[in-house]
Amino acid sequence: MNIFWISIVVAIIGAYLLIIALLSKFKLLEKLHISLMGPFLLFHTQKGKGFLDKAARHKRFWNVFYPVTLFLCFISMAAMIAMLLLTGYNALKAPGAIENVDPRLLLPLPGINPLLPLGYGLVALIITLVFHEFSHGIVARHQGITVKSMGLLFFVIPMGAFVEPDEKELEVAAPSQRLRVVLAGPGMNIIIGMICLLLLALLMQPVTPMFSEGVLVSNVAENAPAALAGMRAGDIIMSINGIEIVDYSSFAALMANFAPGDTILVDVLRDNAVKELTLTLGDLGKITGLSENLGKAGMGITPIPMGLNALIDPFKNPFSLRNLIFSIISPFSGQLPFSQTILQYYTLPFNASAFSVCTNTLFWIYWMNIAVGTFNVLPISILDGYSIFRDSLFELGKKLKIKKERNEKIANGVARAFSWFFGTLLIFITLVSLI
């Protein structure tokens, strides 16, 4: 368990809760237009409501938007449920496979989560939350439901924005109206994500690798043998002990012949020049922390399989299932081809610096919208997916001509059961990953 980071997080949350208690005691919350929702602070404002009314007038667009978001959200809900069940099964069967996760990885906050770059991450998070909440508000107005206020949501730091529809009007509205309002947020996130991924694919079409051979080093582990020998992310391994590296397969086959402690000569291409590095191999099991790698020789690098083409092809053709999964998990493996260090080995349509900014911006807006949109459709009470699931069950019951009272009882009961089950499963997986 990472005791240091858990202690820091607990201390910060403790100080935050103390501040809330003091604000409540001295009755300052109402004066500051702040309300509490559990441990969350909500800063309310009336500004921006006129924009919602104007956007809601485009009725034809929002009428088409509804069935599209219904389809996208249910596909995403099914995928997320399957992933949660599979992860839960693996946690029970082999808890060691997901233990000792850095707790910062559980927070989708740029600057705290080490996977999310601060600049691009903040831009992506703001855009994601604005589209999410404004979509809820616009569709609420489209359905004739009053929006009482808008504002910012805080938990220690700004967590996002919110739109506050009139709860009484929403409660008495038809389930089909509520369904449209709740679907709007995650549905818009998924659509924005897919649009950004499409734009990224168009931007990547003219990009071609300058080299067809060698293995690209996308990441070098700190204090690993490769780092100690001077290898850097962006180097291309051209040969080992004079034996040419054609692709990842030849690299893996050659590495299998070595043992921990062996010293090898590695030729890498860097800044259009070949450099020879002397490297003493380590134990791959100790480097990666995986028992199945114990006794194998390792450098401590993340090599890109199949050469440079493998890094850009998934982004050129992103809508196959395999490539879509690759793009979603690529931040976890460091396999993003958008840094200038890596882009130097590609022919680009324009300046490398500007190209890096454009591609990174599009990627992180895509990634954040998909992450927020798909997670939000889980049928858990604190997420949009709970209302989506419950009201969809009610609409199904109406089509099956089940009496209203019985229909409501069934829909609410099934939705609560799903919420308890998947909420408990999510907490269990989180705890297993931290222990």
N, C-alpha and C positions, 0 to 999 in steps of 0.2 A: 504494500500500500504506500502511496506517495504521501507520507505524513506531513511533509512541509507544506505542500500545496493545499491539502485539506485543512490544515491549521490556518493558513492565510485566508482561505475562503470563509471558514467559520468565523474568524475574527471580523472580517469585513461585514458579513451578514449580521453579526451581533451588534456592531456599531450602527448599522442601518436601522435595525429594529429599535434600538435605543432612541434614535432620533425621531422615529415615528411615534414612540410612546411619549416623548416630550412635547411634540407638536399637538398630540391629542390632549394631553394633560392641560396645556395652556390654551386650548381651544383656538388654535391658529389655522387649522386645516380649512375651515369654511372661509375664513378671511382671504386665504391664498387661492381659493377656488380649487381646492384639492379634496378628493374623496379617497377612501380606502376600499380596496377589493382584496380582502385577505392581507397578505404582506405587500401588495402592490399599491403604489401611489398613482392616482389619476389626476392630471392637471387639465381642467376643463376650459374650453373657450367656445364662443359662438361664431368665431371667424371661419369662413370657408363654407358655410351652409348654402350660400347662394350658388356656389359652383356645383354642388350636388344637384340642386334643382334644375340647373341648365343642362347638365349632362344626362339627367333622367328623362329629358324630353325626347331623346332619340329612341323612341319606343321600338322601332323595327329592329335596331341593333340588339337591344336587350332581350327582345323576344327570341332572336336567333341564338343569343349568348347562352340562354338557359339550357336548352337540350345539349349543347356542346359541353358546357361545364358539368352537367349531370353525368354524361358519358365519361369524361376525363376523371372526375372525382371518384366514380365507382370503380373504374379500372385501377386507379391509384390506391383506393382503399383495399381492394383485393390483393394487390401486390404488397402493400405494407403489412397487411394481416399475415400473409404467407411468410414474409421475411421475419416478422416478429415471432411467429410460431416456430420457424426453423431455428432462429437464434435462441429461443427459449429451450428448445429440444437439445441443442448443442451445449447450452449452459448446464443442463441437467446431466447430460451424458459425459461431457468433458469440460468441467468448469475451468480447468487450467488454460483452455484455449482462448478465453476472453478475460482472464484475470489481469490484475496490475495495470489497468488502463489509466493513463494520465487523466485525472478528473477534469482538467481543462478541456479535453476533447468532447465532453458531454454538454458544453455550453456553446451555443452558436453565436459567440460574441467575438468579433474581430479585436485583436489585441490581447485577448485572453486565451482563446483557442489557438494553439500554435499552428494549426493548419490554415487558418484564415488570415491573409495579409491585412494589416491594419487599414491602409488607404483604400484598396479595392474592396475589401470586406465591408467597410463602413458605407461606401457608396452603394454597394449591392444591397446591404441590409436596409438602408433608408428607402431605396427604390422599392424593394420587396414589400416593406410594411406600408408604404404609402399606397401602392396599388392594391394591396390586400384590404386595408381599411376603407379606402375611398370606394372600392367596388361594393363592399357591404352597404355603405351609405347611399350610393347612387341607386342601387337596386331597391333599397328600402323606400326611397322617394319614388322610384318607378312604380312600386306597389302601393303607393299612397300612405306609407307609414312615416310618422314624424321622426325626425332626427333631433334629439334634445340638445346634444352638444358634441363637440369633437375635442381632441386633445392628445397629450402625450402620456405614455405608460412608463413608470419607473419601477425598477427593483434593483437597488444599489446604483445602477447606471440606467440611462434611457434604454428601454427594451423595445420601444416601438410607439406607434400611434394607435388611436382608437376612434371609432365613431359610435355614438350611443343612441341607437334607435329607442323610441318610446316602448318600454317593456310591456306596458298594459296593452298597447295597440298590437304589438307583436304577438302577445299571448292569445288575444282573441282573433287574430288573423287566421285565415284558412291555412292548413298545413302546406298547401302548394305555394302560398305566398311566403311563408317562413322558409320553405325549402329554397326558393329562389334567392332570398336574401342571404342565407347561410352559405349556399354554394358559391356565391359571387366571389368571396375572398380567396379561398384556395383554388377555385377554378381559374380566376384571373392570374394567380401566381403561376400555375402550370402553363397557361397560354403564353404569358410573358417569357417564361423560361424557354419554351419551345421556339418562340420567335427569335430570341437571342441566340439560341443554338443554331438556327437556320442562318442567321446573319453571319455567325462565326464560320459556318461551313462555306458560305459564299466567299468570305474573306480568305479562307484557306485554300481555295481551289487552285490559284496560280503558284502556290508554294511548292517547291521541289527541293529534295536534298541534293547537296553538292557531291556527296560521297555515297557510293553504293556498298562499300565494304567497311568493316570495323564495327565496334560496339560503342555506343554513346553512353557515357557515365552521367546519369541525371542527378545523382545524389551521392555524397561521400559521408559516411558516418563519422561523427566526431571521435578522435583518438583511435580510429581503426587503422590497420596497416596501410591502407591506401592514403589516408590523410597524413600519416607520419612520413610517408614517402614523397609527399608533395603533390599527389593527384588531386584534381579539382573537378567539381561539377562542370560539365561542358567539354571535358576531354574526350577524345575518341581513341579507344584502345585499338591500335593497328597491328601489333604483334606482341607475343610473349616468348622470350628466349629465342627470338629470331623466327618463330613460327607465325605466319600470317593469320590474322583473325578475319575470316570472311564474313561471318554473321554470328548471331548469338549461339547457335548450335555448336559451331566450331570452338567458340569461347568456353562454353560449358563442358564440352568433351575434353578440352585441354586442361581445364582447371581440375577435372576429376582425377588427373594423373599426379597431382601434387598432394602433399600432406602439410598439416600445420607445422610451421617452423622452416619450411623451404624458402630459400631466397631466389627470386626470379627477376629478370630484366623485362620491363614493360615499356614498349614504345607507344607514346601517346601523341596525337595531333592536337596542338594548342596554338592559337593565333597564327595559323597557316605554317607552323613549323613543327617538326617532329622532335620530341624530347624523350630521352631515355631515363627511366626511373628505376631505382633498385628497391625492391619491395620484399619484405619478409612476411610471409603469409601467416595469418592467425587461424584460430579455431572458429569455423563458421557458426557452430552452435553457441559459443560464448558471445560472438558478435551480435547474432540475431536474437538470442534468448530462446531459441527453439531446440528442444532436445533431439529432434530427428536429424539436426545438422551437426551434432557433436562428432568430432573426429574428422570432419571434412575441412578442406582448406578454403579459406575465404579472404577477400580483400577488404570487405566492408563497404561495398558500393552497391548502388542500384543501377544495373545495366539495362538498357533498352533492348528487348528481344527483337531479333530479325532486322537489326540495323535501323537507320533513321526513318525509313518509310513507316515503320510500325508506330512511330510517335505521332505522325500527322494524319495517317489514313483514317483513324477513328473520328477525327474532327472534320475531315473532308466528307465523310459518308456517315453521319452520326446517328441516323435513324434506324439502323438495324439494332436488334436487341443487344447483341454482343458489344457493339460500339457505344451504344447508349450507356450500358453498364460501365464500360471503360471510362467514359467521360465523367460519370458520377463518382467513381472511386479513385480517379486519377490524383486528386489532392492527397489521398492517404499514402500513395506510393511515390509521390514526387514526380510523376510522369506528365508534366505540363510543358509543352514546347513553346512557351510564350515569353521566356526570359531572353534578354539580349545575349546572354552567355551561350544559349543553345541555338538561338536564331542565326548566329553567325555562320552556321553550317547549311543554311538554306538560301535559295534565291527567293527574294520577297518582292511584292508588287510596289512597295515604297519604302521609305526610310525605316531602318530596323527599330529605332527608338519609338517612333509613332506607331509602327505596326505592333510592337509589344504592348503599348498602352491600349490600343484598340482591341486587340485580341484578349488581353487580360480583363478589361472592363466587361466585354461581352460574356466571357466565360464565367466570371464571378457573379454577374447579374443572373445568368442562366442557372448556375449552381445553387445560389441562395434561394431563388424563387422555387426551384424544384424541391429543394430540401424543406422549405417552410410549407409549400403547398401540399406535398405528399404526406408529411408528418401530421399536418392539421386535419387530414381526413380520417385518421384513426378514430374508431367509435368509442372515444373516452370522454367522460363528461366535461372536462375542461377544454376540449378541442371542438372545432366546428363539426368534425365527423360524427359526434354524438347526435346533434340535431339533424344532420343530413340523414343518418341511419334511421332515427326514430320517425321523422316525418315521411321518409320514403316508405317505411313499413305501414304507416297510417294511410298513405295514398294507395298502396297495394291493397290494403284491407278494404278501402272504399270500392276499388274495382272488383274485388271479390264479393262485394255487397254484404260485408260483415256489419252488424249494427254498430252505431257510432260509439256507444259507451264501451262495448266489448272490444271494439277495434282500438280505442284509445288505451284500454287496459293492457291489451296484448302488445301494442307498439311500445308503450312505456316500460312494461316488464321486460321485454326482450332487449330493449336498448340499455336498460340498467344492468341487466345480466352481462351483456357484452362489455359494458363500461368497467364493471368490477373485474371481470376476467382479464381483459387486456391491460387495464391500468395496473393491476397486481403483477401481471407478467412483465410489464415494462419496468416497474420498480425492482422486481426480482433480478432482471437482467442487469440493471444499473448497479445494484448492490454486488452482484457476482463479479462484475467487471472491476469494481474498486477494491475488492478484498484480496 
